[in-house]
Amino acid sequence: MASVRGKITKEQYNQALQKHGAFCFVCGTTENLEAHHVRFKSAGGRGQWRNIRFLCAEHHRGKYSPHQNEQLRKELEKLHEKLYGPWFWADKYDLFKAGLIPNTTDEEFEKFMKGEEKS
């Protein structure tokens, strides 16, 4: 189930593009973009748009990627936490399990997350 919850759907991918832009966070290129989980799937990060940032293939997989560069990983997490709150990486089941929403509806999830966002 966790791997399914970490999967980035086309809808979440498109929403991340709309919110974050179609360019590499590191170098700004618009070519060879890949969706990157800001909080890694291995650390519980979900496939929600608030947990997605785009990186070019070089910066997603190379030696300067957040997977290899702890400073960049922390910078991305700090940015997303500032923008979307400490639960930026979560899905509705995480919030429900933590007692933050009364049920697992999309409406309750979005209501909570919008309340966490910094305008």
C-alpha positions in Angstrom: 0.0 0.0 0.0 2.8 2.5 0.8 4.3 2.1 -2.7 0.8 3.0 -4.2 0.6 6.0 -1.9 4.0 7.2 -3.1 3.0 6.9 -6.8 2.6 10.2 -8.6 -0.6 10.2 -10.6 -1.0 12.1 -13.8 -3.4 14.5 -11.9 -0.8 15.1 -9.1 2.0 15.5 -11.7 0.0 18.1 -13.6 -1.0 20.0 -10.5 2.7 20.1 -9.4 3.6 21.5 -12.9 0.9 24.2 -12.5 2.0 25.2 -9.0 5.8 24.8 -9.3 6.5 25.4 -13.0 8.0 23.2 -15.7 11.6 23.8 -15.0 14.5 22.2 -13.0 14.6 23.6 -9.5 18.4 23.6 -9.6 19.4 24.9 -13.0 16.2 26.2 -14.5 16.3 24.1 -17.7 13.0 23.0 -19.2 14.4 19.8 -20.8 14.4 16.2 -19.6 12.4 17.0 -16.4 11.6 14.3 -13.9 9.2 14.5 -10.9 11.1 14.3 -7.6 9.6 13.4 -4.3 10.8 16.2 -1.9 10.5 13.8 1.0 11.7 10.6 -0.4 9.2 7.7 -0.8 11.6 5.7 1.4 11.0 8.2 4.2 7.2 8.1 3.8 6.8 10.8 1.2 3.6 10.5 -0.8 2.8 11.3 -4.5 0.9 14.4 -3.7 1.7 17.6 -5.6 2.9 19.4 -2.5 5.7 16.8 -2.2 6.8 17.1 -5.9 9.4 19.3 -7.4 10.8 19.0 -10.9 14.5 18.4 -11.6 16.3 17.7 -14.9 17.6 14.2 -15.3 21.1 15.4 -14.4 20.0 17.0 -11.1 17.6 14.1 -10.2 20.0 11.3 -10.8 23.5 12.7 -10.8 26.0 13.4 -8.1 24.4 16.8 -7.4 20.9 15.3 -6.9 19.1 15.5 -3.6 19.7 11.7 -3.4 23.4 12.4 -3.2 23.5 16.0 -1.9 22.2 16.3 1.7 22.2 20.1 1.6 20.0 20.2 -1.5 17.6 17.6 0.0 17.3 19.7 3.2 16.8 22.9 1.2 14.0 21.4 -0.8 12.3 20.0 2.4 12.7 23.4 4.1 11.2 25.2 1.2 8.2 22.9 1.0 7.6 23.0 4.7 7.7 26.8 4.6 5.2 26.9 1.7 2.9 24.0 2.7 3.5 23.3 6.4 5.1 20.3 8.1 2.7 17.8 6.6 3.6 18.8 2.9 4.7 15.2 2.3 1.6 13.5 3.6 -1.6 12.1 2.2 -5.1 12.0 3.7 -4.4 8.7 5.4 -1.4 10.1 7.2 -3.4 13.1 8.4 -6.2 10.8 9.6 -3.9 8.5 11.4 -2.3 11.5 13.1 -5.7 12.6 14.3 -5.5 15.9 12.2 -8.6 15.3 10.1 -11.9 13.5 11.1 -12.1 11.3 8.0 -10.2 10.5 4.8 -12.2 12.5 2.4 -10.4 14.7 -0.2 -12.4 17.7 1.1 -11.1 17.3 4.7 -7.6 16.7 3.4 -7.6 19.8 1.2 -9.2 21.9 4.0 -6.4 21.0 6.4 -3.6 21.4 3.8 -4.9 24.8 2.6 -5.0 25.9 6.3 -1.3 25.0 6.5 -0.2 26.9 3.3 1.6 30.1 3.5 0.2 32.6 0.9 
